Amino acid sequence: MPTIGPRPRPGILEISPYVGGKAEAAGGVPAVKLSANESAIGPSPKAMAAYRAEAERLHRYPDGSCTALREAIGRRFNLDPERIVCGAGSDELLALLVRAYAGPGEEVLHTAHGFLMYKLAALAAGAHPVAAPERDLKADVDALLARVTSRTRILFLANPNNPTGSYLSGEELRRLHAGLPEDVLLVIDAAYAEFVSAPDYESGLALAREHPNVVTTRTFSKLFGLAALRVGWMYGPPTVVDVVNRIRGPFNVSQPGQAAAIAALEDLDHQAAAKAHNDRWLPWLREQILGLGLVVHPSVGNFLLVDFPREPGRDARAAEAYLERHGLIPRNMAAYGLPHALRISVGLEADNHRLVEVLRDFLRGPAHAGAL
Ligand SMILES: *Cc1c(COP(=O)(O)O)cnc(C)c1O
């Protein structure tokens, strides 16, 4: 830390910058990226065409209020566009919510293995992140409510959660909300909502429609396959929408991003294909990896959290290195306090088969590894 020169606000130097999923294996070996929960099947051809069509207009500023995109989201999810704000990924919206509602001396509550951005956004705003314990890697409503204090400003809940893959039912979500003071903002981050089929799941849109202290965030980065373009959105009460609109950048979402997102929303066939792919391969991968004798946590997202034995040479670190040497990139979970686990995104059919084969060889041990 520099001893001279400008000093950042308290909290900022406590941040370990967010490290995204690696895109390349060591040594630049071409590899299959299973580290960032991106769409296995890629973007909609219609979204790609809409993106390309914007090339002629790159000198023009985007529509700063994302009017057409908010209307398209409203049509697709049956929402009032006036209550939607778009962002440069939902990450931007999460950070803006913290900046607007929490600061020094105040607390931002999240679950122990919740999405890392909550903690980082809290520290960036000078607020104090507070982690509530989970039960079996799942949000624990009572533990969260027990940690609410007079200083709590925001409760972030990823539902389903990344990296654990677990979720709270609509009923549990309502119980959590009912136990919160009215001045605590409940942010339901439903980045994986489109993948979930569980009948007791609710994305949070209904809660956000009904209550002045509930916001839900969504993204085009996962099922919609547009992570590169950075487009997300939030739906919430008019008061919160007004606040976020006051502090966001006036042109925070690029025009190619807006155009591609609209086309992706309208391509229902591609959305169905992405969902069907996940519905087929997520359970297959889980069964196969369980069959290798590893612990695989139940997941309703497009990824699995896998525990490895705590033995040198067979642990998560060794597995990560082995997978990388064989062209597959999982996500290291040390930053999430899960050093014995790896998170693995669902890939294309061939990638999923390859993953299982390479894991099988890894678990057989060094005597057999050479055979690969
Ligand atoms: C991927 C992810 C996001 C971020 O999505 P962007 O819209 O790409 O910023 C937010 N929350 C969770 C839980 C995620 O896994």
The ligand as an SDF file (V2000), in Angstrom:
LIG
                    3D

 15 15  0  0  0  0  0  0  0  0999 V2000
  -23.1580  -14.4550  -13.3690 C   0  0  0  0  0  0  0  0  0  0  0  0
  -23.8640  -13.8870  -12.1940 C   0  0  0  0  0  0  0  0  0  0  0  0
  -24.2320  -12.5510  -12.1330 C   0  0  0  0  0  0  0  0  0  0  0  0
  -23.6550  -11.5090  -13.0320 C   0  0  0  0  0  0  0  0  0  0  0  0
  -24.1370  -11.4300  -14.2250 O   0  0  0  0  0  0  0  0  0  0  0  0
  -23.8140  -10.2280  -15.2060 P   0  0  0  0  0  0  0  0  0  0  0  0
  -25.1850   -9.8320  -15.6110 O   0  0  0  0  0  0  0  0  0  0  0  0
  -23.0090  -10.8340  -16.2700 O   0  0  0  0  0  0  0  0  0  0  0  0
  -23.1100   -9.1230  -14.4790 O   0  0  0  0  0  0  0  0  0  0  0  0
  -24.9400  -12.0860  -11.0430 C   0  0  0  0  0  0  0  0  0  0  0  0
  -25.2620  -12.9110  -10.0510 N   0  0  0  0  0  0  0  0  0  0  0  0
  -24.9260  -14.1990  -10.0560 C   0  0  0  0  0  0  0  0  0  0  0  0
  -25.3180  -15.0410   -8.9040 C   0  0  0  0  0  0  0  0  0  0  0  0
  -24.1990  -14.7290  -11.1160 C   0  0  0  0  0  0  0  0  0  0  0  0
  -23.7960  -15.9940  -11.0900 O   0  0  0  0  0  0  0  0  0  0  0  0
  1  2  1  0
  2  3  1  0
  2 14  2  0
  3  4  1  0
  3 10  2  0
  4  5  1  0
  5  6  1  0
  6  7  2  0
  6  8  1  0
  6  9  1  0
 10 11  1  0
 11 12  2  0
 12 13  1  0
 12 14  1  0
 14 15  1  0
M  END
$$$$
